[in-house]
């Protein structure tokens, strides 16, 4: 007991211990999962290999997925002739952030490779994220809540799902927490270098997962409304935006060079939008939407634009341009469909969006799916956690300070994702912040109960 009390009086040592526990907890799952690389891993690994070779060109097959007994398909569901599978393709689907991380560990074969160094590194990344979370929450609400939030994050199993997988969630999670920490310092101290660092971290996050491209504009807005003279706020906003653009412009220039438009990714935004606009929601999964004859017919029309074999063999931009044009067409169709449905059945559209927003934070949907009472328990825990996060967010807004900005960040992300196809894994990179607000709600509830008992 004396040792425990002595440790509690050394918050820096306790912070380090919690960070180590968080990292080791993630590493525990490496031998326990059925596979360490999923379908999405292949394009990341191929992109990492390309970086090590001094290019950003990958084999066409690296972006395919496999259907048992049927064979290989590209990401639009098209069947590509086998002769073209090893044809070079200018990589504009995967932004280079996560492949750059993977490339640090040496060349790995795309299929059935040795990924242990990458995964061990991800354990370290997760531990660093837990450390940053503690430092951040400590600045918001004090030492005790910082340590408690870090401990909850360290023990939470769902956030560790991607440590043993060659996927970008773990790196994205670290950058989310790094961004929260830098934003907190920038908001509290107002130094130009910290606002610039926030822009750079936001851009790096977008280069890991393209959906986070909204972070840089949001950071610029934060710099504009932070305390200070008008001239100082304008300088901070300019520094924030400039630092972000320094990282984003080369990638946007590359995609514009390859497909003729500057974009964070040539495929995904339009497809995810059309899935949601077509009715993905409660009782209608994305798989059921894809199986709908009208949706299937739409995708079949899209696949009519697949380049001919000669172009796939000779032109490394042919397939990327097909992906880009297809995604733009789907995005346009999704916007039109949303307009039609909002005019005809607005409540149904809003209900579907609300369900997708809930699904984003339903972590139990992302991994272990038991039956019966165990599933009911996990679902109930997710609902309870969501309620605590909402209460914690309200408390944070009332208290003010940089935590209020993080609430806005989480809200924008939730609303943005709610208009698109959603998977529970999309919420994992933000889970550290999510748990921090739940921790605040619990701590405040306990504090008020103690006060009430003290006055009785």
N, C-alpha and C positions, 0 to 999 in steps of 0.2 A: 504493500500500500504506500509506503514511504517513497519507493521508487516511482510509482505512478504519479504521486503528487510532485515529485521533483521533476519528472518529465513534463508535467502540465505547466510548470513554471519556466520551461524552456521552449517557447513557441516555435522558434526556428528549427530546432531539432525535431519537434513534433511534426512540423510542416514537411520536412524532408522525409520522415518516417512514413507519413501518409502517402506522399508521392511515390515512394518505393513500393508500398503495399499496392497502390493502384496499378503500377506498371507490372509487378509480378502477378497480380490477379489476372491481367490480360494475357500474360504469357502462359498461364496454367491451361488455357483452352487450346493452345496450339496442337498438342497431340490428341485432343478430345474431339475436335470437329472431324467430319467425314472427309472433307477436302479443304485444302488451303488456297485453292484457286478456283474461282467461279468463272462463268462464261465471260463476264465483264473483265476479268483479270487478263484475258489473252490480249486484248487491245492495249491495255496498260503496259504489259510486259514487252510487246512488240514495239511500242513507242519508246520505251526505255532503251531497248536494244538499238533503236534507230539513233537516239541521242548519243549513245556511246560510239556510234559509227560516224558521228558528225553530220547527221541529216535528220529529217523528220518524215521519212518515207517508210511505210510498213507494207508487208504482204497483204493482199486483199483478204485472205482467209482469216487474218487476225481479228477482224471485226465480225466474223460470222457467229452464229449460234447453231447448236446441234439438236435435232429432234429425233428421239429414239425411234428406230426402224424406218425413218423417213430420210434423214440425211442433213446436209448443211444448207443453211439459209443466210443471206445477208440480213442486216438489221431492219430492212423494210419488208422482209419475208420473201424476197426474190430468190429464185434458184439460179446460181451463177455457174456456168460451165466449168468443169474441173480444170480445164486447160488454163483458166485464168486465175486460179486460186493463189498462185505465188506471184502474180503480177504486182509490180510496185504501185502503191497508192499514196499520194500526198496526204499525210495525216492531218485532218482538220476536224475530226470528230472528238478526239481527246485533247483538251488543252494540256500543255506540257508540265503543269505543276506536279502532279503525282508521278508521272513517268520520270521526271527529273530526280525525284527522291529515290525511286526504284533503281535508277541508273547508277546511283552512288555505290551500289553493292556488287557491281560487276555484271557481266552479261549472263542472262538466264534464258534457258530455252523457254519458248512460249507455252508449249504443251508439256505437262509432267516434269517441270523443272524443279531445281532446288531453290526454294524460296525462304529457307530458314533465316538467313541474315536479314532479309527484308522484314520478316515478322518480329525478330528480336529487336530490330530498330523501332518497330511500331510499339513494342512494349515500352521502350524508352520515351517515345513521343507521348504516349498516354500518361506516363508518370510526370512528364514536364507539364502536360495540360492540367493535371490535378494540382501541381504546385502553383501554376498561374491562377487557377481558380481560387485557391486559398488566398493568395496575395490580393486578388481582385475583390473578393467578398470582404476581406479584412478592411480594405479601404472604404467599402460601402457601410458596413454595419458593425465593425469591430472584430477583434481577435477571435473571440469565442465562436461567433457565427462563421467566420472564415474557416476555422478548423473543422467545425461541424459539417459545413457544406462540402469541404474536401473529403472528409471521411465518408459521407454518404455517397459521393461520386466514386470513391475508391472501392467501396463494397458493392455498388450497383452492378449486377451481372450484365444487364442489357447493353450498357455502354461499351462493354468489352467484346461484343460480338465480332467486331471488325479488326481487332488486334490480330487474330490468327488467320485473317484472310487478306489476300493481295487485292485490296480495294481501297478507295481513297478516303473512306469515312474517318479513319483515325487521324490522318494528317489534317483533314479538314477540321476535325474537332479541336486539334491543337491550335490551329490558326484562328478559329472562332474565339477560343479562350485568350489567345495572345491579343486579338483585336479588342476584346472586352477590357483586358488589362491596360493596353495602350490608350484606349479611349478614356478609361477612368483617370489615368494620370493626366492626359491632355485636358480633360474637363476640369480637373481639380487644380492643375498647375498652370495651364494655359500656354505652355512653351511651344514655340513654332516647330521645333524639331519633333515634338511628340505628335502634333497633328500631322506632320508629314509622314511620320512612321505609321500612323493609323491608315493613311491612304495607301501606303506600300503594303501593309498587312492585308488590307481589304482587297487589293488587286491580286496579291498572292493567293488569297482564298478563292477568288473567282477563277484563277488559273488552275486550281485544284478541282473545284466543282463550279461549273459555269453559272449555275443558278444564283450564285452569290454576287453576280456582277452588280446588283443593286446596292451593295455595301458601300462602294466608293461614293456614289451620289449621296447616299444617306450620311456618310461621314462628312462630306462637304457641307451638307445642311447642318449637321451638328456643330461644325466649326463656325458657321455663320450665326448661330443663335447662342453660342457660348458667351459667358460674361466677357466684357472688355470693350474698349473703344471701337468705333465703327471701322477705323483704319486697321486695327489689329485683327478684328474678325475677318475682314476681307483678305488680309495677308495669310491668315491661317487657312481659310477656305482655299485660297489659291495654292498654297503649299500642299494641302491635302490632295486636291485634285491633280496637281502636277506629279506628285509622287506616285499616285495611282496610275496615271497615264503612262509614265515611264515604263511600267511593267506591262500594261495592257496593250499599248499601241503596237509593239512588235508582233504580238500574236494576232491582233486584228488586221495588221498589214499582211501577215502571212495568209490568213483566211481569205482576205480580199484578193490577194494575188492568185490563189488557187481556184476559188469559185466565183469571184467577181462581186462579192459583198463581204463587208466586215461583220463578222459574227463570232460569238464565243464558241459556238459549236454548230456544225452544219446540220445536225440531226438531233431531234429530241423535243425541242420546245413546241413545235407544231404538232408532233405526234401526241405528246402528252396533253396538249390543249384539246385536240379533237376527241381523245378518249373521254375527257371530262365533259366536253360539250355534248357528247353522244349519250350521256346518262350514267357514267360511272358513279356509284354511290351505294347506299345501303341496300342490300339484297341484289345488287348488280355489280359484280366484280369486273375488273378490266378484261379478264379472260372471257366473261360473258358478253361484254361489249364487242370484243374482237370477233366473237363467234356470230354476232348478229349479221344476218344476210346483207343489210344495207351497209353496215360498216365494212364487211368483207368485200362487197362490191366496190366501195370507195378505194380500198387499199389495192384491189386488183387493177383499177384504173391507174393508180399511182405507179404500179409495177410495170405498166406498159412503157414507161419511160426508161427502163433499164438499158444502158448502152449496149450496142452490139459487141460481140466477142472481139472483133478486130480492135475496137476502141479500148476495151478493157485491157487487151494485150499491149497496145502501143502507147496509150495516153494515160499517165498516172493521175491526171485530173478528171478523167471521165466519170469514174464512180463518185468521187466527192461532189462533182457538179450535179450529178443525178440526185444524191442525197440532199443537197442544198435546195434544189428546185422542188423536190418532193415535200420537204419540210415547210417551205414557204407556202406551197399550195395547200397543205393541210392546215397551217395556221390561218390562212385566209378563209378556208372552209369552216374552221372552228368558230371564228369570229362571226361569220354569217349565221351559223347554226345557233350560237348563243343569242344573237339578236332575235331570231325567229322564236326560240323557245322562251326567252324572257318576255316576249309580247304575248305568247299563247299560254304559258304555264309558269309564271314567275316564281310562285311558291315552291314548285317542284325543283326548279333550278337552284333556288336558295337552299333548300333542304339538302340537295346533293352536295352543294359546296360546304355546308356546315358539317355534313358527315365526313367529307374528305379532310376537313380541318381537324376533326376529332381523330380520324384514322392516323393522321400524321404523328400524333403523340401517343398512339396506342402501341407502346413498345412490345407488348406481349405478342403482337401480330408478326413481329419481325423474326422470331427465333423459335423457341420451344413451344409446341402446340399440343398440350395434353388434352385429354377428354374429360367430360363430366365435371365433378366438383372442382378439380384443379384448375380447369379452364375458367370456370366461374370466378374462382379466387383471383386469378391473374387479371381477368377483366375488371373485377371490382377494385383491385389495387391500382390499375391504370386510371379508373374513374376517380378514385380517391386522390391520387397524385395530381390529376388535372385540376380538381377542385382546390387543392392546396396551392398549386401554382397560380391559379386565378386570384386567390386570396392574397398570396405573397406579392403578386404583381400590383394589386391595388395598394397594399401597404407600401411597396417601394415607390409607387407614384406619389403617394401622400408624403413620404419622407423626402422626396426630391433627390437631387444629386445625380451622378452618372448612372446609377441603377435605373433611373427613369428612362434614360436613353436606350438601355438594353431591353427594357420592356417594349419600347417602340420597335426595336430591331426584331424581337421575337414575334410581335404582332404583324409587322409587315411581311415577314417570312411566312407566317401562317396564312395570311390572307392571299398572298401570291400563290403559294402552293395549293390553296383550296380551289383555285380556278383551273388547276391542271390535274392530271393523273397523279395519284399520291401512293407512296409506299411508306410503311412505318420506318424503314431504314433512313428515309429522308430527314427524320427528326433526330437521328442519333448524333450527328456532329454538334448539335445544340443542347445535348442532354445535360451537360455539366451546368450550364446556366439555368436550364429548366429545373434541375434539382435544387439549385441554390435558392430559387424563389419558394419552392416547397419548404425548404428548410427554414426560411424566414417565417413562413406562416405557422409552422409548428412551434418554433421558438417563441413567437409572439403570443400564441395561444397559451403556452405553458406559463409565460410571464404574467399574463393577465389572470390566469387561474390562481397563481401564487399570491398575487396582489389581493384578489378577492378573498382568499382564505385568511390572509393576514389582517384584513379589515373586519372579519367576522367575529 
